[in-house]
Structures are given as structure tokens and as C-alpha cells.
Amino acid sequence: MARKPKQVPVTTPKRMVQTAEEKPTRQERRELERLRGRFAPRLGWGGRFSGRAPVEDPGTVYTGPTSQAGGIYPFLLGSGLPPRGVPVGRDVLTGELVCIDPAGWTGKLTTNPGVWVMSQPGAGKSALVKRICLVYSAYGHMMCVPGDVKGEYSTIVQELGGSVVRIGDGIGRLNPLDSGPLKGRLHTLSAEKQEALLDVLNGRRLETLLALLSTKHGLGRAPDEIERSALDTAVQIASAGQTPGNDPVVSDVVTVLRLAPQELRSKLAAEGERYQDLTRSVVAGLDNLVGGPLKGLFDGPTTTALDINAPAVSVDISALRARGNDVVSAGMIATWAYTYGAVDSARSIGLMDRALVLPMDEMWRALRSGPGLVDAMDAISRLNRTTNDVTIYVTHSLLDVEALPTESDRAKARGLMDRCDTWVIGASSDEELGRVTGKRSLTEQERMMIGSWASATSTGLDIDPTAYADDDSPTPLDEEGARHPGRGKYLIKVGSRPGIAASLELTGIEQRLYRTDNNQRRRTTTSGASA
């Protein structure tokens, strides 16, 4: 019989025993006690008058349409815009990418591709407009600046390989009666089409002269019906007397009026001194357009023709600023008529089928130029849905519209705003936002946000002073180093949708392109003073 082995007890040293759970240290216990005082346990606080529950509530799920669910949970934000088009920046509330695409939104989110941009000076309006122009150029649109008052678009146009036409003292001249791309091609068309296009062309010439005569350096008023009739006939006679490939100039129209051909006298039913009395004022007005302060601007053939085949075009009239605002106004009227007339003529004969992106900067100056430019803007805004031209109106205040002399002109200018379904609103005062609310509904939160951008309490010392350099601001930094707190911040309103607030950040190339000579001199002066 086998013996059972003896069981030998095995002992383990006490130092080798490890508990399943280490006891917390004194410091850890203190931290746990501190946290228990701040955060309730899963079932709530215990004790008298506490909110402890025996069972954790799993919650209730409700479903319903947006119109009803919005009343249950009213803390809503506007839905994001489609992520296509021109990237503006990040949503200041959600961090989502915000894009603007007036051409792509037409017929979907909006009824037309017009954009109204407004804010205080120095808030970076031009930076946003230039980005829209650059990106749309990549999409195939033609960047067209009909009257660059400050010369700030010339660098961008040249970088795109475009054409810059300069008007000014000894630089270049513009013929208000220029036929643009029709020159040299009109006589090659069929007789029927040639006659139709010539009527349209003479009509544009007449409207341009009437607009120029309404400025201070013309007649200082709109021509009456008799003067308009005389001018219409004189333009037709002067145009008919040109050889193919040549255009009449203003002095040719003056010559016709002074010679008083039978066709013109019969049209006015006047002879001798009666005829001279009827045409004396309009002849004097035309003489003023080719002499005096305007001498060298409209008194001959166009020096440099507009290249409609270029990826971008700009008419730089910054040299006219030295002659005063009245000369600038006349220059804007002439260049706008010439530029858009050239594009329209090219489209009519099939030489161009691209859509335009038209930055209408310095709109306050354009509106004060007179009714001629307002009529041109009005015509463009009514046709841009058909042509898909993106027109961007840039201004500081809605009060600029009220600067026009007659109620008829003011009504046309208000129509420009009404036909813009996309509004971009930057830093503005409470008073200005009250005027905006009459055109586009703004919630109280939107008004507070835009108003905070206009506050003068922010120093902005942590922002690169060259990030949004453009001529909108008098100086990049003031004496205390402060800058506009709303620089690069915009509220985008599309129709009646809630606004989307975005913050623009420029790339290094954009910072270089958007700088102007004046800003560069100011930065040099500032850095030199600080050094």
C-alpha cells in the first residue's frame, strides 16, 4: 500500500503579497473629495433636499419636421453654404469652410449674380473683392475693371496676363465714340446686320456724350430734348462720314453742329440765328469736353485699344485724381461706357462668350458722378442674369445712394441694391445697420456681431499689420498700434437665409498682390519711425 505524501505548508513572505487594488494616496483622496464637491455622481446628489434618482433616465427621443422641432430646441444656426465657388474663410462660430459663389447660386439660392459689399473704411472690403476676382478668373470668367480710380487692380490684372489701359496726362487718351472690337469689322458684315449694329453703336455714342455733358465740365446739366435731338443727328452724320476702320471723335461732332447741314437744320426746323440759339449750349459743352481741365483725355482717337481676348482687362484712371473729383467723374463715365460697350459689341458679333466679373469699387464716387453712370449700372444689373456676369458693388454706406440729385436717379440706385440677392456686410455702425435692416432683415444677434466688429476698443496687436493691406484704410496701424477690429470679417446674407459670419485669411501671394504703392510707403514710414 502506497504511502500518501506529506503535505508541506508553503508560506509567502508578507512583502511579496500584492492587493488587487492599491489604496489611493492621501493626495489622491484629497483630489477625489475636491471633485466630488464640483461634479454630481451619476444618479445625482445624495442627502436631504437633493436631486438623487433611484434610476438613471435614458431620455426621450422626439422626431418631427424642422418647423416644429425648431420650437423645441430654438438654439439654431444658419445652415452652411455649399462648399464650392470662392473660399472666403472659416465660419467664426463653427469653424466650417465658407464659400461664396454668386454665379453658381443663380437659379438655386439666388435669382441673380449681383453682390452688394459694404462696410466701414479699413475693414478689408477690397481684399474680399479681389479674391473673388482672382478665383473666378480661374473658373473662366473675365476680370473686367471699367474704371480703376486708385490703380489698385493693375498689378493683379498684369499678373493674370491681362491688359491694362491707362488714361491720363501724357499716358493715354480715350475716344468716347470708339467702336471697340467693331472697328475694322463692321464693313465686313452683311448690309442688314451692319445697319442694325451701326444703329446700336450710334445709340451708345449718343448716351456717352449725353452723360459726359451732364457733368460739371460739360453743360453741368442734362441736355434738353432739342439738344438731344441735335446731338443724335450730328453723331449719325459724323459716323457716316468716316472711312471704314475709323471712328468719329468729339471734334467731328462739333464740326457737324457748326456747319449746320441741311439734314440737321431740317431735323430742328430752324434756320440762321434760331438754329444757333438752339445748338449754342451743346456746342459749348462739347468744346469743354476736349479742352480746359479735360484737355488731352477725350480730344482724339483712343491711344490703347481694349484687348477683349485677354484674361483680364482694366482701365486705370488713377492719374486723373490729380485733376480733381469732377475730372475723375467724367473719366469714370467715359471708361465705363467704352469698356462695357466694347464687351457688348464683341458678344454681338460672336467674338466673345465669356462671363465677366465686374468689381465696381469706389461706388460712392461713381454714384456722385451723375445720372449717366447710374443708368449704366442699372442696365448692367438688369442683364447680368442672362449673361451670368458677376457684378460686385462696393460702398461704405447706404447713404451714398442718396447723394444723387434727383429722385429718379436715387430710385435707380436703390434698384441696384434690391437686385442683389447676395449681401456681404462688414463692420458697420448701429445707425448704418438700422438702414440695412430696411433692405435685408438682420437678427439682433447678427447686428450685435457686426457692431462688435466696428468697436474701437480692440488693439489688434497680435495681427500682422500687412495682412489686409488695401487703400480702404488710411493707415495700417495708428499711433497706438491699433487696427480695425473687424478687418477681414464679413456676414454673408443670401436672400432671406440666416447670415453666415466668415473670417478671411490671405495667402502670401495675396498679401503681395493686394498691397498698393501708398500702403507700401506708409509701411516703410512706420517701420522707419519705429526703428
PyMOL commands that set and color helices and strands:
alter all, ss='L'
color gray80, all
select helices_A, chain A and resi 14-16+26-36+66-72+102-105+125-138+154-159+180-182+186-188+191-213+225-240+250-259+262-268+272-289+292-294+318-323+325-348+363-367+371-387+398-403+407-418+430-437+444-453+508-513+517-530
alter helices_A, ss='H'
color red, helices_A
select strands_A, chain A and resi 86-91+97-100+115-118+142-148+163-166+312-316+356-360+390-395+422-425+489-494+500-504
alter strands_A, ss='S'
color yellow, strands_A
deselect
rebuild
show_as cartoon
